[in-house]
C-alpha cells in the first residue's frame, strides 16, 4: 500500500500538462540504436521513445514522471489516459518500488499479451523482440493504398486472432487483452496518423514497428491536436465498432483492469 500511495503522489504532480503541442528540439532527440546492454521490451512505441532519448536510452530506471513527460513530448499524448496503465506497469511488472526497465514489460499477463501485432506469444518463444513474420498481417493490410485506417485496423485484430489461435490454441483472450489490443490499434492510427480520421501513412507505421524509430526524417511530427481523454477513446471506440472480434473468457478474479471507462467513449482504454 505504501508503494501504491507513493505512485499516486508522483502521478498527481505529473498530470498538469497544457493543451498545446509541446515544442521539441529534435536535434536533441536523434534516433540511436540500442546498445548490447540497453533494455528494450515488447512495446515498439516505448522502445522508440527510448531510442530517441525521450525515455532513458538505456531503457532502465524509468519512473512514472519520466513516462508521462516522454509520451507528452514525443507524441503530444496527454498522460491522463495512461495513469492506471503506468501504475500497473510499475507495480506488477517489476519488484522495484518506483522504477522499471523496458524488458520487464514482457512479463506475461500485465501489459504483454497474446496475438500481438509484432511479437510472438510467450508460449511460442520470444515475446520481446520484433518478429517480421508476425508483423506481416498488419504490414500487408489495406492493400492497394498507402495508408492504414479504422477498417484495416479492425481486420488486423480479427486476422491476428485467427492466426494465433492456430499456433497457440491456449492463448489468453479476455476483456483485458481485447482492450489492450484495441488501444494499441488506436496508438498506431492516432499517434502516428490522424487522431480525428484514424488514417495513418503505412510507411510511418512500418518504421515505428520495424525500426522502432519515429519517422522524423520522412516528415512525421507529433499531432498538432493534443491527444486527450476525449479524442483518443473516440477513435478506439470506432475501431471496436468496426470489428466482430470479441473476447473469450472473463478477466481472472483479482486482476486489474487497465484504465477506467471514459464517459461517452463506450470503450475502456
Secondary structure, DSSP 8 states (H G I E B T S, - for coil): -HHHHHHHHHHHTT----SS-----GGGS------TT----S-HHHHHHHHTTSS-TT--SB-HHHHHHHHHHHH-B-GGGGHHHHHHHHHHS-S-SS-B-GGGGGSBTTTB-SS-SSS--TTTS-SSS--HHHHHHHHT-STTSSEE-HHHHHHHHHHHHHHHHHH-TT----HHHHHHHHHHHHIIIIITS-TTT--EEHHHHHHHHHH----TTTT----SS-B-TTHHHHHHHHHHHH------S---TT---SS-B-TTTSSB-
